[in-house]
Amino acid sequence: MRCPQRLQLLKAGLPALAIGLFASVAHAQDYPARPVRLVVSSSPGSGVDIVGRIVAQRMNEILGAPIVVDNRAGTGGMLGVQLVARSAADGYTLLMVAPSFTISASYEHDLPYDVIRDFAPVGQATTGHYIAVVHPSLPVFSLKELIALAKARPGQLNFGSGGNGNSTHLAVEYFRSMTKLDIVHVPYKGSGPAITDLLSGQIQLMFANITAAVPHVKTNRLRALAVTGEKRAPAFPDLPTVAEAGVPGYVVTNWFGMAAPGRTPPEITAKLGTALNAAMRERGMRERLAPEGAEPAPGTPAEFGKLIAREVAIWAKVVKSAGLD
């Protein structure tokens, strides 16, 4: 094709491109013009549900439109995620996401969606920790002592989790892959039953949700050894991280964030991200989230996208090394 012909075609397409860009910007300016649905792929009362409702309440006021939480539990959390992946990319259906969102990319086979391609990151809302806890009958008072005992008794220590592929399971598998320990996994139907058996001494250790474990640590029914995050937990400032306690490079965070369907206009995800950040930076938000073991973690959609991609890569390696793929 000759250059003049290419220029004519390009010029002919410019008005349509300009109209499309104008419409996208105008839509973003008017957004939201009706209620927004925030899908939570777990039952009411779960950690991600509680944080989602706190976030939605504050974003309601900032955006000037209702954000309605819609619990869609089922199929290991995939039901709600698939619903959002197939929704219109107009900003009116959003997803509250947690570590299980990135774990499923490697652990679950034949997912009906792609966690990278089919979702547009809005932003991270919170960060938090898991906490390494043992039954008091276990003669260890530090993570190094636990590692030494597990190496002296290969195959004799049991750890519980909220189920196969659950974040409390993979957090220990990651720890086990880095320490080369031979400890036995006992999966439960939820973290609650696992903690119950840990309290009775049926299992010896667990990387538990910090909120669920705090009451039992404070009453000395469980012994805390370390927290899994990059920094120490405000609830336990004297408790080392796993990395500080002898496993350099180990970091697992219990984070929550928000995503939209893929191809959602960036003007809308940016507007949502700004509102999410404003909610997370409000005075009193830190205190409101503290009982859930969470801390505000505002950031840009791009930063949240990098977190998701990084976690997908980490869990893929853990799942493969544990023989779970």
NORBEL-V321221 format. One record per backbone hydrogen bond with DSSP energy under -1.0 kcal/mol. CO is the residue of the C=O (numbers start at 1). NH is the residue of the N-H. Records with the same first field share a line. If there is no record, write none. Layout:
CO=NH ; NH
//
This chain:
2=6
3=7
4=8
5=9
6=10
7=11
8=12
9=13
10=14
13=17
14=18
15=19
16=20
17=21
18=22
19=23
20=24
21=25
22=26
23=27
24=28
25=29
26=30
27=31
36=68
37=94
38=70
39=96
40=72
43=46
46=50
47=51
48=52
49=53
50=54
51=55
52=56
53=57
54=58
55=59
56=60
58=62
59=63
60=64
66=36
68=38
70=40
74=79
75=78
77=81
78=82
79=83
80=84
81=85
82=86
84=87
88=90
92=37
94=39
95=259
97=257
98=101
99=103
100=104
103=106 ; 107
104=108
114=118
118=262
120=260
123=258
125=297
126=256
127=295
128=254
129=210
130=228
131=208
132=225
133=206
134=223
135=138
138=140
142=146
143=147
144=148
145=149
146=150
147=151
148=152
149=153
153=156
157=184
158=204 ; 205
159=186
161=188
162=190
163=166
166=170
167=171
169=173
170=174
171=175
172=176
173=177
174=178
175=179
176=180
182=155
184=159
186=161
188=190
190=194
191=195
192=196
193=197
194=198
195=199
196=200
197=202 ; 203
204=135
205=160
206=133
208=131
209=213
210=214
213=217
214=218
215=219
216=221 ; 222
217=220
223=134
226=132
227=242
228=252
233=236
236=239
240=227
241=245
242=247
247=250
253=255
256=125 ; 126
257=97
258=122 ; 123
259=95
260=120
261=264
265=268 ; 269
266=270
267=271
268=272
269=273
270=274
271=275
272=276
273=277
274=278
275=279
276=280
277=281
282=285
284=288
285=289
286=290
289=292 ; 294
290=293
295=127
300=304
301=305
302=306
303=307
304=308
305=309
306=310
307=311
308=312
309=313
310=314
311=315
312=316
313=317
314=318
315=319
316=320
317=321
318=322
319=324
320=323
//
